[in-house]
Each structure stands twice: as C-alpha cells, then as structure tokens.
C-alpha cells in the first residue's frame, strides 16, 4: 500500500471527459453486474455503490469545517478513524448486492439487521430445484468444545453416506413440492385434472438447503461489522465464503479503508480489563501465567489467552 495521499476530488466536477458527476472507484467498476460464483449454485454481484475512500475523508473533515482540505496525509486520517472507531464517516459509502444463497445461510445473514433487503418470494414464484450440497471434505462431526462448530472431518465413506442422505432427502422434498403445486419448475401443470395448493403452503416442506435470492443494501460501516463477524475464521464456512468474496470486492472499492479494517479490526484482537492487567504485569515481570486466575480470568479465558499469545 502506497503512503501517497489520496487524490483530491473537487466538490463540483470539472473533468470534461466525466460521464457521471458521482464519485467513481475504478476498482469497483469492474465488479458492477459481474456475478461471482459462491458455493455450488450461489453467487454475489454488485448492483450499485456510492462513494469511495475520498468520500469518507470528505465526511470526516466536514466535522471541523475544512471540507476536503486541511490534512495532507489522507491514509493516516483514514487509519485514525478506523483505529479510534470514529464510524460515522464510513456510513457515507453504500453498497447494494445481489446474492444467491442457501436458506440456512440467509437465516444467519438476516441476523445483521442494519441493512435494507428484499428476498425472492416463494409466495409469488416457484423456487428452482436447486439445493446446496457440501463438498465431502467439509463434512465433520460436532465439535466437543464448541457448541456451534465442527470437529474432526468424516472419513470418505462416512461423507459419501451423508451426502447420499442429504441429496435423496432434498430430491424427495422437491418432488413433494411440485406434487403439491401440481406444477413443474417452469410452472406447467403436471395433471390438468386437479388443482395444486397455494405456493405459500407448498413451500413448507422444502429443506433449508434450498437456494433463495435477495438484494441487500448497507453502508460501509455496517458492512465492516458484518465482515468482522462473518469473515472470521470461526464463522461457519458456508457464510464465510460469501464474506470473503465481499471483502475482496471491498478491497477494490475502498482499498485504504480495507487495509485499515484488516489491521485494526478484522485481524486484530482486543483485551478484557483482566487480560490487560495481566499483560501489563507480565511485561513488567510482576507476574507469570501461573498467576492468571488471580486476575479474575476463568480457565477457558486463560486457555484462549494462551492460544492467542502462544504462551
């Protein structure tokens, strides 16, 4: 990453060759309406965006009446904002995505309520016969020390059996779905002599692996909150791959902000009051790890502390 300041952009455009008066992030232009594949049938595409790194600087400098002037080191200011959690300037950038994803991933996604979205409706339309099937190496047993994670991978034979069951169940559920609708995937009647039940009812039996689609719009501040949780190595794989693709797109959109986000949030860590006290005394030679419980840390917190710092 270059230490050169970001280019100034006047409030009123003067370039005769400009085809738009709005800020344009050249790296982002290559993503608009490009459908990046994710998982077996999913995708993610940028439909629209607003702002760039310079837009964030403009909003930040408005706070003290300097407009787009007054601070020479743009990169330093963006990193200062990120480091000290001054979040409002990042809210001036917005992204709208078209996402195709399994329903169980969608249920995780919508827990992030700081966005506007509209999802494909199975009340109006017939869902395509598409469902997610994991790669064999992704199948694992339940973790023994993490209630929401995976443990050891299955053997090839075990994985093949699980995939067989998942596929047969999904195919059976979709067959029932079309039978209840009395319609095939294209909406054509299967039996002209009977009526199908309402679409809003027929969908009830479909598996959570069924693919759905949505438009999802959020500002950059809330996008980074999403990525901080979902691009984390501990996030479920099936949502993490979407987050990783979004992070790559963000790097082309706001590269200086993305660098700061990685440095100070995504790949950083934070210390509790107890951990901070322990670290201070460890550095001063006033304590050893044998004293950790004295600082109010639980056994699990001590184990996690050791893992993070290689103690």
C-alpha positions in Angstrom: 0.0 0.0 0.0 1.4 3.4 -1.0 1.8 6.1 1.5 0.9 8.7 -1.1 -2.2 10.9 -0.1 -5.4 10.0 -1.8 -6.2 12.3 -4.8 -8.3 15.3 -4.0 -11.7 15.4 -5.8 -13.4 18.8 -6.1 -17.0 19.1 -4.8 -18.0 20.3 -8.3 -16.6 18.1 -11.1 -14.6 19.9 -13.8 -13.4 17.0 -15.9 -14.9 17.3 -19.4 -14.5 13.6 -20.0 -16.5 12.5 -17.0 -19.7 10.6 -17.8 -21.1 11.0 -14.3 -20.9 13.6 -11.5 -20.8 10.9 -8.8 -17.5 9.6 -7.3 -16.3 6.5 -9.2 -14.0 3.9 -7.7 -12.2 2.4 -10.7 -11.6 -0.9 -8.9 -15.2 -1.2 -8.1 -16.4 -0.5 -11.6 -15.0 -3.9 -12.6 -17.4 -5.6 -10.2 -20.7 -3.9 -11.1 -23.1 -6.6 -12.6 -20.3 -9.2 -12.5 -21.7 -12.4 -10.9 -19.0 -14.1 -8.8 -19.8 -17.8 -8.1 -20.0 -18.9 -4.5 -20.7 -22.4 -3.2 -22.2 -24.8 -5.8 -25.2 -22.8 -7.1 -24.7 -19.4 -5.4 -23.3 -16.1 -6.4 -22.7 -12.5 -5.3 -22.8 -9.4 -7.5 -22.5 -5.6 -7.0 -25.6 -3.9 -8.4 -24.7 -0.4 -7.3 -22.5 1.5 -4.9 -21.9 5.1 -3.7 -18.7 6.7 -2.5 -15.1 5.8 -2.2 -12.1 6.4 0.1 -12.2 10.1 -0.7 -15.9 10.3 0.3 -15.0 9.1 3.8 -12.4 11.8 4.1 -14.8 14.5 3.0 -17.3 13.4 5.6 -14.7 13.3 8.3 -13.3 16.7 7.5 -16.7 18.3 7.5 -16.7 17.8 11.2 -14.2 20.7 11.7 -15.2 22.8 8.7 -12.2 22.1 6.5 -14.1 20.5 3.6 -11.7 18.4 1.6 -8.6 20.4 2.7 -6.5 20.8 5.8 -5.0 17.3 6.3 -2.3 16.2 4.0 -1.9 12.6 4.9 -5.2 11.0 3.8 -4.1 7.5 4.6 -3.2 8.5 8.2 -6.6 10.1 8.7 -8.5 7.0 7.5 -6.4 4.8 9.7 -7.0 7.1 12.6 -10.8 6.9 12.1 -10.6 3.1 12.0 -8.3 2.8 15.0 -10.4 5.0 17.2 -13.8 3.7 16.0 -15.0 7.0 14.5 -17.6 5.2 12.5 -20.0 7.9 11.1 -17.7 8.9 8.1 -17.8 5.3 6.8 -21.6 5.5 6.7 -21.4 7.8 3.7 -20.4 4.9 1.4 -23.2 2.4 0.4 -23.2 -0.9 -1.5 -26.1 -2.9 -3.0 -25.5 -6.6 -3.6 -27.5 -9.3 -5.4 -26.9 -12.5 -3.6 -28.0 -16.1 -4.2 -27.5 -18.3 -1.1 -29.0 -21.3 0.7 -31.9 -20.5 3.1 -29.9 -21.6 6.2 -27.2 -19.1 5.2 -29.9 -16.5 4.7 -31.1 -17.0 8.2 -27.7 -16.2 9.6 -27.3 -13.3 7.2 -30.5 -11.5 8.3 -29.4 -11.5 11.9 -27.5 -8.4 10.8 -30.5 -6.1 10.9 -28.6 -2.9 9.8 -29.4 -3.3 6.1 -32.3 -3.0 3.6 -33.2 -6.1 1.7 -35.8 -7.7 -0.5 -35.9 -11.5 -0.9 -37.2 -13.8 -3.6 -40.8 -14.7 -2.7 -41.9 -18.3 -2.9 -45.5 -17.0 -2.4 -45.3 -15.4 -5.9 -42.9 -17.7 -7.7 -41.9 -21.3 -7.9 -38.5 -21.9 -6.4 -36.0 -23.6 -8.8 -34.9 -27.1 -8.0 -31.5 -26.0 -6.5 -30.2 -27.0 -3.1 -26.8 -26.8 -1.5 -24.6 -29.9 -1.2 -21.4 -29.6 0.7 -18.1 -30.8 -0.6 -17.1 -34.1 1.1 -14.1 -32.6 2.9 -16.3 -30.0 4.6 -18.4 -32.7 6.4 -17.4 -33.1 10.1 -18.6 -34.3 13.4 -19.9 -31.9 16.1 -17.1 -30.2 17.9 -16.7 -31.4 21.5 -15.6 -28.0 22.9 -17.7 -25.7 20.6 -21.4 -26.0 20.6 -21.8 -24.3 17.3 -18.8 -25.6 15.4 -17.4 -28.6 13.6 -14.8 -31.1 14.9 -12.9 -33.8 13.0 -13.7 -34.4 9.4 -15.6 -37.5 8.3 -14.0 -40.4 6.5 -14.5 -40.6 2.8 -17.1 -43.4 3.3 -18.9 -41.5 6.0 -19.0 -38.4 3.9 -20.4 -40.3 0.9 -23.2 -41.7 3.0 -24.1 -38.3 4.5 -24.2 -36.8 1.0 -26.4 -39.6 -0.3 -28.9 -39.0 2.5 -28.9 -35.2 2.1 -29.3 -35.5 -1.7 -32.1 -38.0 -1.5 -34.0 -36.0 1.1 -33.7 -32.8 -0.9 -34.9 -34.5 -4.1 -37.8 -36.1 -2.3 -38.8 -32.8 -0.7 -38.7 -31.0 -4.1 -40.7 -33.8 -5.7 -43.4 -33.4 -3.0 -43.2 -29.6 -3.5 -44.1 -30.0 -7.2 -46.7 -32.6 -6.5 -48.4 -30.2 -4.0 -48.2 -27.3 -6.5 -49.3 -29.6 -9.4 -46.7 -27.7 -11.4 -43.2 -28.3 -12.7 -40.2 -26.0 -12.2 -41.4 -23.8 -15.2 -45.0 -23.6 -13.8 -46.6 -26.0 -16.2 -49.4 -28.2 -14.8 -48.4 -31.8 -14.1 -52.0 -33.0 -14.0 -54.6 -30.9 -15.9 -57.5 -32.5 -13.9 -56.5 -31.3 -10.5 -55.6 -28.1 -8.7 -52.4 -27.6 -6.8 -52.3 -26.0 -3.3 -51.2 -22.4 -2.8 -47.5 -21.7 -3.3 -47.2 -20.2 0.2 -48.3 -23.6 1.6 -46.4 -25.9 -0.8 -43.1 -24.4 0.2 -43.4 -25.5 3.8 -41.7 -28.9 3.3 -38.6 -27.6 1.4 -35.2 -28.1 3.0 -33.1 -25.3 4.4 -30.5 -26.1 1.7 -32.9 -24.6 -0.9 -31.4 -21.6 -2.7 -33.0 -18.2 -2.4 -32.0 -14.8 -3.6 -32.0 -11.2 -2.3 -30.9 -7.7 -2.9 -29.0 -6.5 0.1 -28.0 -2.8 0.7 -26.0 -1.5 3.5 -23.5 1.2 4.3 -19.8 0.6 4.7 -19.8 0.9 8.5 -22.4 -1.9 8.8 -20.7 -3.9 6.0 -17.5 -4.0 8.1 -19.4 -5.1 11.1 -20.8 -8.0 9.0 -17.4 -8.9 7.8 -15.8 -8.7 11.2 -18.0 -11.5 12.3 -18.6 -13.5 9.1 -15.1 -13.3 7.6 -13.7 -14.5 10.9 -12.0 -18.0 10.7 -14.5 -19.2 13.3 -17.6 -18.3 11.2 -19.5 -21.1 9.5 -17.8 -22.0 6.2 -21.0 -21.5 4.1 -21.4 -17.9 5.1 -17.7 -17.2 5.4 -17.1 -17.8 1.7 -19.6 -15.1 0.9 -17.9 -12.7 3.4 -14.5 -13.4 1.9 -15.8 -12.6 -1.6 -17.3 -9.4 -0.2 -14.0 -8.5 1.5 -12.2 -8.9 -1.8 -14.7 -6.6 -3.5 -14.4 -4.1 -0.7 -10.6 -4.0 -1.2 -11.2 -2.9 -4.8 -13.8 -0.4 -3.7 -12.1 1.3 -0.8 -8.5 -0.1 -0.7 -7.1 2.2 2.0 -10.1 1.7 4.3 -9.9 -2.1 3.7 -6.2 -2.1 4.7 -7.1 -0.2 7.9 -10.0 -2.5 8.6 -7.8 -5.6 8.4 -5.1 -4.0 10.6 -7.3 -2.6 13.3 -10.5 -4.8 13.3 -10.6 -8.0 11.2 -7.2 -9.3 12.0 -6.7 -7.5 15.3 -7.8 -8.6 18.8 -9.0 -6.9 22.0 -8.1 -7.4 25.6 -10.5 -7.5 28.5 -9.8 -5.4 31.6 -8.4 -8.6 33.3 -6.3 -9.6 30.4 -4.9 -6.1 30.1 -3.9 -6.1 33.7 -2.2 -9.5 33.3 -0.3 -8.3 30.2 1.0 -5.2 31.9 2.3 -7.2 34.8 3.8 -9.9 32.6 5.7 -7.2 30.7 6.8 -5.7 33.9 8.0 -9.0 35.3 5.5 -8.8 38.1 3.5 -11.9 37.2 3.7 -15.2 35.3 0.9 -17.2 33.6 0.6 -19.2 36.8 -0.9 -16.1 38.3 -3.6 -15.7 35.7 -6.5 -16.8 37.9 -5.6 -14.1 40.4 -6.6 -11.6 37.7 -10.2 -12.9 37.6 -9.8 -15.0 34.4 -11.7 -18.2 34.0 -10.0 -21.4 33.0 -11.4 -21.1 29.5 -10.3 -17.4 29.2 -6.8 -18.5 30.3 -6.7 -21.2 27.7 -7.9 -18.8 25.0 -5.3 -16.2 26.1 -2.5 -18.8 25.8 -3.7 -19.8 22.4 -3.7 -16.2 21.2 -0.3 -15.3 22.5 1.4 -18.7 22.3 2.1 -18.8 26.0 
